[in-house]
Amino acid sequence: MALPDALHVFRLQRLKSIGCNAIRLHHAVAPELLQACDRLGMLVMAENRLFNPAPDYVALLRNMVRRQRNHPSVFLWSLLNEEPLQGTATGYAITARAASAVRALDDTRPITAGMNDGMFATGGAADVVDVLGFNYRQYNYDRVHAARPRTPMLSSEDTSAFQTRGAWFTDLDAHVVAEDDSLAADWGNTHRRAWQLIAERPFVAGSFVWTGFDYRGEPTPFEWPSVGAFFGIMDQCGFAKGAYWLRRALWIDDAPVLHLLPHWNWPGREGQPIKVMAFCNAEQVELWLNGRSLGKQAVDRAQSNQWQVDYAPGVLEAVAWRGGHEVARTRVETTGAPVALKLTPDRSELHGDGRDAQPVTLEAVDAQGRHVPDCNALLTLQISGGRLLGIGNGDPNSHAADQSTQVALFNGLAQAIVQAGSGAGVLRLQASSPGLRDAVLDIGCTSAPLPASVPIAAPVMVVESWRHTAAFAQPPAPDLPRRPNDNNSWSNTLPGTLESAPERAGYVLYRSQFTPWQGMQTRGGILDLGRLSGPAQVFLDGRAVAQAAAGTPVTVALAPAAGERTLAVILQVAADQPFGFHDVVTVHYRNPP
């Protein structure tokens, strides 16, 4: 799926905002993503997709290394991902061959493998790699380190925990999972546990979490009608889940982190206990409800701080302390009913190059301008001065179209991706919903040069493999037989270059067999014979289809048909004049795909 360059940057910046400093490429990616990683300082583990010793697959591996080795962000090559042969002698041989191919092109970076088995096997892939990668199996860290104490280790894949953004109560029947980090796959761990197992072991270099963002498909632990993953630290739009704030508290040391969950709109639950969590990286955190302290706790960055709070509408506030001084304060409030819509761009302007794009956050606010986290209103969008590329709301159970002018808020949020036009101007996005005040967002588009590009070749097929006869006194039959291996009565030729003047005037037969491209066989096309040196008659599959005058361009409709076609031209020639086709003969789509 094509993605504007600016959205690669947006997603990387979202990852950097939680303290993430490396990503694992699970497949081939756009070069623009690697360029963005270079600029932003995001390290990259580049991974081979196909574990196969056949020459074609090794060639793909070599191409990957050649394509990516000059990117300073790439720090590690990965040769495999959870391959059944990883712990066998065959797996050793395939890994060794792949490693040799990589090292021949780049011996400056270490090699790893994403292994979920075979770490203890002698003569398996683990004996080849420089860095041993663990896909899950975190309970084996200590045993493998004891068996291979000199081999560096990292977690090439871990966690696989489930969360629904904006949900605080799990309802498995409705395919909803609370974002409190309470549920993980059988093979994985919660975010807390997965990181704790790594943080406690200095011999494990780090962690690649499955996954940074939700994605389409693989809706574990559910099946249809869920259509999106629940694994992400963020949802498909990049909106934060509870895991986002947990990872910030775990990974950021140079700035205060403090966030409260859940929101505080719970009508009908008055007096009932609700778990409240504070994600914090300070030394102490204190929770207040409507001006009353609910206690100060020593911060537990790994497990997060929790209180059971009897719900009462109002203000829930947290204060973080370090060295006896307040370093951060945050609050969640019970809001009023939504009265208006609000649009917030990711950036204040766009480059007017026809390509720049950015996400816009869509939400509803109450009369005091506060975000309403439980509003699920349906919005209608209108745009001018640019394009609406797509919409979404992060709901893994939604079947709504990604390209539409309507989108529903999901737990208070939705997103529109807008793209600038060419030249300076203003992109205007307007959102409306029944009963709510419209929102209008103007984004300035600055004049910008169009990116350098190579023109795309026209979808044109060249008709090659032509032969022609000597001149006949009378027009020959277009299907004149040619004996096998007769290279004397018929001469090879290529339209676009005239032949020398013939010995006598008459009629020369040109003929070519060609197989149109599959799309042309299905949809038909246009034969373009260009200009001919003299009067001519054109035959397609034995049927006369055109008469041509000298020097006049000739085109012929090519009807849809499967298989090989035969094109014949009977050209009148003069004894003292060069003859033939002035131009190359081509076929182009009648309706380009």
HELIX and SHEET records of a PDB file:
HELIX    1   1 ASP A    5  LYS A   16  1                                  12    
HELIX    2   2 PRO A   31  LEU A   40  1                                  10    
HELIX    3   3 PRO A   55  GLN A   68  1                                  14    
HELIX    4   4 ALA A   89  LEU A  105  1                                  17    
HELIX    5   5 ALA A  125  ASP A  127  5                                   3    
HELIX    6   6 GLN A  138  ASN A  140  5                                   3    
HELIX    7   7 TYR A  141  ALA A  147  1                                   7    
HELIX    8   8 LEU A  172  ALA A  174  5                                   3    
HELIX    9   9 HIS A  191  ALA A  199  1                                   9    
HELIX   10  10 GLY A  242  TRP A  251  1                                  10    
HELIX   11  11 GLN A  518  ARG A  523  1                                   6    
SHEET    1   A 7 ALA A  22  LEU A  25  0                                        
SHEET    2   A 7 LEU A  43  GLU A  47  1                                        
SHEET    3   A 7 VAL A  74  ASN A  81  1                                        
SHEET    4   A 7 ILE A 111  MET A 115  1                                        
SHEET    5   A 7 VAL A 131  ASN A 135  1                                        
SHEET    6   A 7 MET A 153  THR A 159  1                                        
SHEET    7   A 7 VAL A 204  TRP A 210  1                                        
SHEET    1   B 3 LEU A 258  LEU A 261  0                                        
SHEET    2   B 3 PRO A 273  CYS A 280 -1                                        
SHEET    3   B 3 ASN A 305  ASP A 310 -1                                        
SHEET    1   C 4 ARG A 292  ALA A 298  0                                        
SHEET    2   C 4 GLN A 284  LEU A 289 -1                                        
SHEET    3   C 4 VAL A 315  ARG A 322 -1                                        
SHEET    4   C 4 HIS A 325  GLU A 333 -1                                        
SHEET    1   D 4 ALA A 340  PRO A 345  0                                        
SHEET    2   D 4 ALA A 357  VAL A 365 -1                                        
SHEET    3   D 4 LEU A 413  ALA A 420 -1                                        
SHEET    4   D 4 GLY A 386  GLY A 392 -1                                        
SHEET    1   E 5 GLU A 349  GLY A 352  0                                        
SHEET    2   E 5 LEU A 436  SER A 447  1                                        
SHEET    3   E 5 GLY A 425  SER A 433 -1                                        
SHEET    4   E 5 LEU A 378  SER A 384 -1                                        
SHEET    5   E 5 GLN A 406  ALA A 408 -1                                        
SHEET    1   F 4 VAL A 460  VAL A 462  0                                        
SHEET    2   F 4 THR A 586  TYR A 589 -1                                        
SHEET    3   F 4 GLY A 525  GLY A 530 -1                                        
SHEET    4   F 4 VAL A 554  LEU A 558 -1                                        
SHEET    1   G 6 TRP A 490  THR A 493  0                                        
SHEET    2   G 6 TRP A 466  THR A 469 -1                                        
SHEET    3   G 6 GLY A 506  PHE A 514 -1                                        
SHEET    4   G 6 ARG A 565  VAL A 573 -1                                        
SHEET    5   G 6 ALA A 536  LEU A 540 -1                                        
SHEET    6   G 6 ARG A 543  ALA A 548 -1                                        
END                                                                             
